């Protein structure tokens, strides 16, 4: 198990970017340019990683016993000394002696030197040298920057570093200092070697609030980028860059230049900056702007990100060529030497930190050239006045806060990588119109990207640091795009389409990139395309060669090109200039023409070396035979009007390819549809259902059908066809059909005409409208409202609307009705109750209620006039009126009457009653001031009027409605009355019924992430939740600059499943994983109160690998691999099932998790497991919230269990046999031993007898 855990710690997904996470927040990051090693300065620790972010060494820097009030080393007598965290303030690579400068907040800001090869080996540290060696700040919020330099001493350069830091209440007052890195004369390591009171004195540091963001060395100068105030009371920040001569130990040359970003210095506070070369294209753009003079590709440009000073809701990127900065600084110094600080008669220079008169009083211009690094008579720093700030336009703007910038040049184009306060990094192509492109790098973690954003030594990877993690990501992902279109869509300056290799790559990774059109740059948005074909199309009955124009194809040698049509024809191709000649497929190979089409599209692909597709398109093979079928009733016109130049043969009724050799009156040539035989101009054009109506029509161009018998038909009558009768000349008729149709009031009927002998269709545009009077006209008024052209009338006998033939008009009065009877439908008066003061709308439904709104002459309810609402009238079926007030002394109940023009009256069966409602009680009686509380009002007669009259949620014996927002300041409010309004004039009040309280407050939430599958338990804590009736978690799409609106976006929502006054619990809603998940924002809705959960991030669902170890043994653990596990899940939350038995997830890492399977094999399988699978196999299911993944099937190791009756004989019998054999062997051995004993005994006796006899003989 230990071995598995070790393997898990070392395991990585192949496509997972290198990253390293620290236990504490990261403050600073630096890279050793020689080795590529990365050093992280974090709280209480320094980390050493290799270039792949593999851990090498770690040095602890805290916590240690320290006190702000005691001088290090901290003595035992220091009373307020306590264990204090060490926050890293500065990391610098000291290449000369292979050490790393490390400065932190402990011990007054002391520094140390550690070995670059192994930071655990300390090169130098001393805490007993006193205040002169205090370098950094003890306060976390104070910014500190530094840069390596040298101090010229005779013929030797002594290594030093310059440090700039803001104000700290208990720090040294040195704004800028030069610290030595080796003992020198009387100076010790880290002691300040330069004394310059102008920037190392007390009075100014607190007043100006310096915030240093970058220090760098270029040429013979050292630069610092920072923001500060002007020392006035408004505390508005301005951005400056200051410059020092590297050899100026007295800081005489210290000069500040104000940098303005955006119009009117909109973005006034610098966040960070990056120095890089602009590249050829951007240099040309800067030169053309004529603001900075000529800028060369190898010059240096300062790329800085700024924010507005107020609330940092917007940011921008601005660029300043270093040449322009230096020129502006030299102009300031020259003005001070030669023109009393003025440029063009306007004051350009002032002393920023002191108030003196006669400053810059000299008029000796030559001094500037003689003393480029100042002189001792310039005793104070210089600064530009606001009017002479160096101004730059915002080349890129963004809502939100930018916190990091890094710039790289690829193929003469410049790309800026911008980090945000949300933990994302995106890319901007800097050009004439700078724009962001591609996907977002990094993760939206909610923590800012560290300002130390930089590339690896190859410039191919970017190191992104957030709160406790550093990640190494490629600057481009060209290879992930597999088509030219996808490659172009990126707009990535790094990428292009490698034509002859058929891949998206960088230029350096494309072998044919040096050939014209061999590598197509992504921002150009141009793939290799087939521009045209010669001929543009071909008959499916012919074949020949085709010339294909491909302008953007590189020159390719003969023998390497092939053309492929579909999957059925392939041939070699020849290229001449940009034209490729290929052989078309044989007619037999061409696919059949699809239905409803007269051509077939065949894919055309051009290959290099038979495997790399370089261009694709479609070629059309047309079929004139199919062209005549596109419009079945007009085959001739369909044929000759097609795009393919087809001709029509009247004699044989065929459509064929245009053939100039065939001519005659029976041939209709292409685009001559007016010469086609045609039947048209039918009379009448309206036909009623159920009546056989003769139809007359005309014919033209019918010379080819003289003496032919014709017939007519329509699809509506299926196979019933009628003869066509010629009336002479161009006039024809047929007797018509008696149609039956009841699906719609009207329908268009198209007729075809055929040659009776050949059954071939002749072109016909005959079309009539069939109509049904009875459909949708159920009463007399609706019938009378029909369009007069239909000749519909109401029949009293059949009580239906019917068509009346003109011949029956004289009998109209005796048979057909003029709609005398007005009928009101039973129970169709709504509402049936109204307040005594009226003012409510009453809807009355019936029939024959007129055909115009003006037909309604009078309406009464319970004998009270009711005002007709003309705008809500529906023909014949419905009227709406506003009830008037009733005299309390008169009867309050009665029928509803409607009088229609002609004094025709209808009376309702049901009654309308006047009564006043009496609301009495309100529940609940309190809610938040934001409103949204749904209250229920109970009482007597509350179901008076209608729901619309009250504008409420639920209407009946109890009334339900939602409370609005309470705007007065006093909270909680006094008990307030609840007013129920019925219509315009009636309001009933419940006194002291409801009280508003403070809105609920959300204080914190955890966890702060979820997978897109949702289902993770989110706990929200706060106060006042008992007031809330409905708490829900909703996910909205943030419509920002980089998150455009999504059409038809559904807002996922989950209601709280647990609630009390201080804690809410939700299951995170599932969201669409294909949408832009970095644009999703999570909100808690508490009735009308809305709170955004910050931070809260959605992550793509994890990916699980197929399970490799599938056998479960005793005491074994299961290891599941994949990636993205820990982004939004922990081991206690994760669930795993073997079969239907849950097992514990013991360890969860980002790319691996471990779980303990059940000790015995589960008897039941998973419900989703198929019954036809092996009974021994059990599904292993991993569940993260709503997401479920079956990662494989497992089975338990077989154990052969023998029944006890078999075990006993199998054990006892061999045991008895062994004992018997042992006894037998023992008896054999014992008998043999006795025989041997007797034998020896006899031998001894014989020997004894022999010796005795010998002795006797010798003695005698």
Secondary structure, 3 states (H helix, E strand, C coil): CHHHHHHHHHCCCCCCCCEEECCCCEEEEEECCCCCCEEEEECCEEEEECCCCCEEEEEECCCEEECCCCCCCCCCCCCCCEEECCCEEEEEEECCCCEEEEEECCCCCCEEEEECCCCCCEEECCCCCCHHHCCCCCCCCCCEEEEEEEEEECCEEEEEEEEEECCCCCCCCCCEEEEECCCECCECCCCECCCCCCCCCCCCHHHHCCEEEEEEEECCEEEEEEEECCCCCCCCCEEEEEEEECCCCCCCCCEEEEEEECHHHCECEEEEEEEEECHHHHHHHHHHCCCCCCCCCCCEEEEEEEECCCCCCEEEEEEEEHHHHHHHHHHHHHHHHHCCCEECCEECEECCCCCCCCCCCCCCCHHHHHCCCCCCCCCCCEEECHHHCEEECCCEEEECCEEEEEEEEECCEEEEEEEECCCEEEEEEECCCCEEEEEEEECCCCCCCCCCCEECCCCCEEEEECCCEEEEEECCCHHHCCCHHHHHHCCCCCCEEECCCCEEECHHHCCCCCCCCCEEEHHHCCCCCCCEEECCEEECCCCCEEEEECCCCCCCCCCCEEEEECCCEEEECEEECCEEEEECCCHHHCCCCCCCCCEEEEEEEEEECCCEEEEEEEEEEECHHHHCCCCHHHHHHHHHCCCCCEEEECCCCEEEECCCCCCCCCEECCCCHHHCCEEEEEECCEEECCCCCCEEEEEECCHHHCCCCEEEEEHHHCCCCEECEECCCCEEEECCCCCCCCCCCEEEEEEEEEECCCCCEECECCEEEEECCCCCCCCHHHHHCCCHHHCEEEECCCCEEEECCHHHHHHHHHHECCCCCCEEEEEEEECCEECCCCCCEEEEEEEEECCCHHHEEEEEECCEEEEECHHHCECEEEEEEEECCCCCCCCCEEEEEEEECCCEEEEEEEEEEECCCEEEEEECCEEECCCCCEEEEEEECCCCCCHHHHCCCECCCEEEEECCCCCCCCCCCCCEEEEEEECCCEEEEEEEEEEEECCCEEEEEECCEEECCCCCEEEEEEECHHHCCCEEEEEEECCECCECCCCCCCCCEEECCEECCCEEEEECCCCCCCCCHHHEEEEEEECCEEEECCCCEEECCCEECCCCCCEECCCCEEEEEEECHHHCCCCCCCEEEECCEEEEEEEECCCEEEEECCCCCCCCCCCCCCCCCCCCCEEEEEEECCEEEEEEEEEECCCCCCCHHHHHHHHHHHHHHHHHHHHHHHHHHHHHHHHHHHHHHHHHHHHHHHHHHHHHHHHC
